[in-house]
């Protein structure tokens, strides 16, 4: 029995354009000749009669209605249920099964997934709070009465200051997401097979892939930045009203291209982690798996990020209100003051809320990505058979044909 999940990309999968083996009926066991021929000894025509009922005669009970005298079923029997050794059934998944599978895996392995995510979120948020308090500069003030070139200059300086303030926090959040996604992907792969896992085992398996995963994320970020620069740059260089219109059109076109690429590359991280692909090969692998299912992938990702946004919003409101009361600031200061003007009570309370949100969101999104990757491989490459063999399910030997 093969105990490995078989995550490696198959060499003759249906998505590679090669045909799979088609099962054919076996030859006759006695070797007497080809199947499908009548026996040479046949009864003469018109002398066949149905078999007699041994229970016929006076005093016998009448047979049950229907053919054969037995109990009858209403209609055709449905297909047998798919095998489910872990958190998902081994068949093409629906949207609800992908979302529920991610939650079920985190609930079953909460010590490993949520515990690691909590530790990473705490360290990240402490670093972000310290940066906000002592390192990041105050945002540039903007005069609402400024006009012409002065208003454009102030708006440019304000945008540059905002980007500089957000860059460190975004970088730390990206690193935290990478560490969490690497461990959660391993946890999901074990949960699908119904196997237990520990934090030490998951980290030992994920650690060699963390640096390639970081390189993958940086490469995708550079590609997106280059696309935005190409779209907006020519309009900004003109510097006139026509240039502003051109920059707006370029920005819209760049957003469309970035959205298409982000969805096409959404499965690159699971492919890199589970198939041990290189960075470029993982991007190609993701684009290949998403091809033909772009809109479905986009819909699942859009709903996932909508759920995470709602969770962030619901958790942030009470913690922000408590932070304002504890810090003694006015509500108007949230929109008019700088981050450095808030005291430690505000930063600590809002930081606790961010830790709670990050602890739940990071592993949930990583789980959805991993299950979406498995779903696409089940649909295109019959990965369900490899997973059933790895799980040790009966009836899934090495000779089981692919569907």
Secondary structure by P-SEA (a helix, b strand, c coil): ccccccccccccccccccccbbbbbbccccccccccccccccccccccccccccccccccccccccccccccccccccccccccccccccccccaaaaaaaaaaaaaaccccaaaaaaaaaaaaaaaaaaaaccccccccccccccccaaaaaaaaaaaaaaaaaaaaaaaaaaaaaaaaaaaaaaaaaaaaacccccaaaaaaaaccaaaaaaaaaaaaaaaaaaaaaaacaaaaaaccaaaaaaaaaaaaaaaaaaaaaaaaacaaaaaaacccccaaaaaaaaaaaaccaaaaaaaaaaaaaaaaaaaaaaaaaaaaaaaaaaaccccccccccccccccaaaaaaaaaaaaaaaaccaaaaaaaaaaaaaaaaaacccaaaaaaaaacccccccccccc
